[in-house]
Amino acid sequence: MPEGHTIYRYARRHRDLLVGREIIAKSPQGRFRGGAARISGRPLLGVDSHGKHLFYRWHRTETLHIHLGLYGRFRTFKSDPPAPTQGTRLSLHTDEVTIYLAGPTVCELIVPSQEDAIRARLGPDPLQAGIDGNTVAEFATRLERRRIPIGAAILDQSVIAGIGNIYRAELLFLVGLDPAQPANEVAPDKVEEIWDKSVYLLQRGVDEGEITTVARPPRASRDKTDRLYVYQRERFSCRHCGGPISTGEMANRSIWWCSSCQTRT
Ligand SMILES: [Zn+2]
């Protein structure tokens, strides 16, 4: 599933390509035919994201809400787009670009009160740090209410928005925290450290277009785990202590950690 940095990059790219343009919207697959008809022919006013959610503002009272989920993806063509595949939920055409969306979990038109409800449910987004309620204080408040392991809590989008499975494992390694530690018992300085590192790492992901957590990644990496500390690295030893990398399951997703470097506080 794409993590927050990828969604943020889509919002930025789609803003550049689509805002202010007249857009012909269609639903080749048919499942969003009514919605596409309502936005087609109208100029798009803005695009933004929160965590893994995208919001396209077509009109003051009409917002297109997209969540890619596990299988959703966009394809963008500057010229000569191929015919849409059967699964294309939405196509957006301007004079210069065609964007196809297939397989999203959510593609719907919503009104402002629905958008407010979605945003209120979501935890703060490190990529919007300092804006509105996207603060370490809000993160700490939401974390304090959870007795689940910290490794499950930071994957919960209502606690912090945009963290996926790679960032989860890497953040906990970088702050030296055992994933099993109950979220409400994490020391305040560690909570702050998780937030600060997520702000830094997600922004780095936006800038580089991929997730890198090690300070100096190899220039030509053969494997994406060359850029990481623990995620999918159970066949390697820990970059810090040389010990084994453990793997298990938490919140229905695999997780990796170093049991020597990551302890309870
Ligand atoms: Zn270690």
Boltz pocket constraint, residues with backbone or C-beta under 6 A from the ligand:
constraints:
  - pocket:
      binder: B
      contacts: [[A, 238], [A, 239], [A, 240], [A, 241], [A, 242], [A, 243], [A, 244], [A, 258], [A, 259], [A, 260], [A, 261], [A, 262]]
      max_distance: 6.0
